[in-house]
Amino acid sequence: MEMPSISKVYQNNLIPAISVMCLLSLVLFWLPVAGSFAAGFIGIKKAGNHQTALIASLISALILGLTMFFLNSSMTSLPIVGAIARTGKIYLPLCFMIPLILGGIAGIAYGK
């Protein structure tokens, strides 16, 4: 019996999980903490196992954090997000990355 390669194991569930998390986070960007937490919690359901779920939440948090880091100055006119964006360049990505990872961990714990 031939063992499947690691890329085939992760390819089936990793890309959809990352895309769901990133899409939900960007749709709910106006709720910085709650929206990212919900995106992480819901996006984990697309991942097949715990390892894929954790990798998907870390990769999507990195993608989302970099996006918010580079779009920080364009969001200062928004009410809630703008208040966080005006405080500093690193606080806005952290407000999106940390809840996304915590939501992913909560989704993994809830799914046991």
C-alpha positions as CSV (number, residue, x, y, z in Angstrom):
1,M,0.0,0.0,0.0
2,E,1.4,3.3,-1.1
3,M,1.4,6.2,1.4
4,P,0.0,9.5,0.0
5,S,2.5,12.4,-0.1
6,I,2.2,15.2,2.4
7,S,1.3,17.7,-0.3
8,K,-1.7,15.6,-1.4
9,V,-3.0,15.2,2.2
10,Y,-2.9,19.0,2.9
11,Q,-3.9,20.1,-0.6
12,N,-7.4,18.9,-0.4
13,N,-8.3,20.7,2.8
14,L,-5.7,23.4,3.3
15,I,-6.6,25.8,0.5
16,P,-10.3,25.8,1.1
17,A,-9.8,26.4,4.8
18,I,-7.4,29.3,4.2
19,S,-9.7,30.9,1.6
20,V,-12.8,30.7,3.9
21,M,-10.9,32.2,6.8
22,C,-9.4,35.0,4.7
23,L,-12.7,35.8,2.9
24,L,-14.7,35.9,6.2
25,S,-12.1,38.0,7.8
26,L,-12.1,40.5,5.0
27,V,-15.9,40.6,4.9
28,L,-16.1,41.1,8.7
29,F,-13.2,43.5,8.9
30,W,-15.3,46.2,10.4
31,L,-15.5,44.0,13.6
32,P,-11.7,43.7,14.2
33,V,-11.7,41.2,17.1
34,A,-15.1,39.5,16.8
35,G,-15.0,39.1,13.1
36,S,-11.6,37.5,13.0
37,F,-12.5,35.2,15.8
38,A,-15.6,34.1,14.0
39,A,-13.7,33.6,10.8
40,G,-11.2,31.4,12.5
41,F,-13.9,29.4,14.3
42,I,-15.9,28.8,11.1
43,G,-13.0,28.3,8.8
44,I,-11.6,25.4,10.8
45,K,-14.6,23.3,9.8
46,K,-13.2,23.2,6.3
47,A,-10.0,21.6,7.4
48,G,-9.9,17.9,7.7
49,N,-7.8,17.3,10.8
50,H,-6.2,19.3,13.6
51,Q,-2.8,19.8,12.0
52,T,-4.4,21.2,8.8
53,A,-6.6,23.4,10.9
54,L,-3.7,24.9,12.8
55,I,-1.6,25.4,9.7
56,A,-4.6,27.0,7.9
57,S,-5.3,29.4,10.8
58,L,-1.6,30.5,11.0
59,I,-1.2,31.0,7.2
60,S,-4.5,32.9,6.9
61,A,-3.5,35.1,10.0
62,L,-0.2,35.9,8.2
63,I,-2.0,36.8,5.0
64,L,-4.5,38.9,6.8
65,G,-1.9,40.6,9.0
66,L,0.2,41.5,6.0
67,T,-2.9,42.9,4.2
68,M,-3.9,45.0,7.2
69,F,-0.3,46.2,7.6
70,F,-0.1,47.5,4.1
71,L,-3.6,48.9,4.0
72,N,-3.4,50.5,7.4
73,S,-3.3,54.1,6.3
74,S,-6.3,53.8,4.0
75,M,-8.5,52.7,6.9
76,T,-8.1,55.6,9.2
77,S,-11.5,57.2,8.1
78,L,-13.5,54.1,9.2
79,P,-15.1,54.4,12.7
80,I,-14.0,51.3,14.7
81,V,-11.1,50.1,12.5
82,G,-9.8,53.7,12.0
83,A,-9.5,54.3,15.8
84,I,-7.2,51.2,16.0
85,A,-5.4,52.2,12.8
86,R,-4.6,55.6,14.2
87,T,-2.9,54.2,17.3
88,G,0.0,52.5,15.4
89,K,1.0,50.5,12.4
90,I,1.3,47.2,14.2
91,Y,-1.8,47.3,16.4
92,L,-4.3,46.8,13.5
93,P,-2.7,43.6,12.1
94,L,-2.5,42.2,15.7
95,C,-6.2,42.9,16.3
96,F,-6.9,40.7,13.3
97,M,-4.2,38.0,13.6
98,I,-4.5,37.1,17.3
99,P,-8.3,36.5,17.3
100,L,-8.1,34.6,14.1
101,I,-5.6,32.1,15.6
102,L,-7.5,32.0,18.9
103,G,-10.7,31.3,16.9
104,G,-9.0,28.5,15.1
105,I,-7.8,27.0,18.4
106,A,-11.3,27.3,19.8
107,G,-12.7,25.7,16.7
108,I,-10.3,22.8,17.1
109,A,-11.1,22.4,20.8
110,Y,-14.9,22.6,20.1
111,G,-14.6,20.0,17.3
112,K,-13.1,17.3,19.5
